[in-house]
């Protein structure tokens, strides 16, 4: 029972930390209820390719000629 409680509490901490970080980081989509690349755009590099990792951290990453760029 103690192990299960620890896992549940750890999961809750991860969820709450993710929600807080999503509010601070505009490139992070809240809750992954949609695909980050469909919603988030790179103003600095409008033709950049977007790749997301929605299953892990719900972020959109932008690339120009194979190199990651900061938007």
C-alpha positions as CSV (number, residue, x, y, z in Angstrom):
1,X,0.0,0.0,0.0
2,X,2.8,2.4,0.8
3,X,4.4,1.9,-2.6
4,X,1.1,2.6,-4.4
5,X,0.6,5.8,-2.4
6,X,4.1,7.0,-3.3
7,X,3.5,6.4,-7.0
8,X,0.1,8.2,-6.9
9,X,1.7,11.2,-5.1
10,X,4.6,11.3,-7.5
11,X,2.2,11.3,-10.5
12,X,0.2,14.1,-8.9
13,X,3.4,16.1,-8.5
14,X,4.4,15.6,-12.1
15,X,0.9,16.7,-13.3
16,X,0.9,19.8,-11.2
17,X,4.4,20.7,-12.1
18,X,3.5,20.3,-15.8
19,X,0.5,22.6,-15.5
20,X,2.6,25.3,-13.8
21,X,5.3,25.1,-16.4
22,X,2.7,25.3,-19.2
23,X,1.5,28.7,-18.0
24,X,5.1,30.0,-17.8
25,X,6.1,28.7,-21.2
26,X,3.9,29.9,-24.1
27,X,5.4,27.2,-26.4
28,X,4.0,24.4,-24.2
29,X,0.4,23.3,-24.9
30,X,-1.7,22.8,-21.8
31,X,-2.7,19.2,-21.1
32,X,-1.9,17.9,-24.6
33,X,-5.6,18.0,-25.6
34,X,-4.4,19.0,-29.1
35,X,-1.3,18.9,-31.2
36,X,1.2,21.6,-30.2
37,X,2.3,22.2,-33.8
38,X,-1.2,22.9,-35.0
39,X,-1.6,25.7,-32.5
40,X,1.9,27.2,-31.8
41,X,3.7,29.1,-34.5
42,X,7.3,30.4,-34.7
43,X,7.1,34.1,-35.4
44,X,10.9,34.5,-35.8
45,X,11.1,31.7,-38.4
46,X,7.6,31.3,-40.0
47,X,8.8,28.6,-42.4
48,X,10.4,26.5,-39.7
49,X,9.4,22.9,-39.4
50,X,7.6,22.0,-36.2
51,X,8.0,18.7,-34.4
52,X,6.2,18.0,-31.1
53,X,6.6,15.4,-28.4
54,X,3.0,15.5,-27.2
55,X,3.3,12.0,-25.6
56,X,6.1,13.1,-23.3
57,X,6.1,16.8,-22.6
58,X,3.6,18.6,-24.9
59,X,6.1,21.0,-26.4
60,X,6.6,22.3,-29.9
61,X,10.1,22.3,-31.3
62,X,11.1,24.3,-34.4
63,X,13.8,23.4,-36.9
64,X,15.3,25.3,-39.9
65,X,17.5,23.1,-42.2
66,X,17.6,20.4,-39.5
67,X,18.8,22.8,-36.8
68,X,16.7,23.6,-33.8
69,X,15.9,27.3,-33.5
70,X,14.5,29.4,-30.7
71,X,11.3,31.3,-31.5
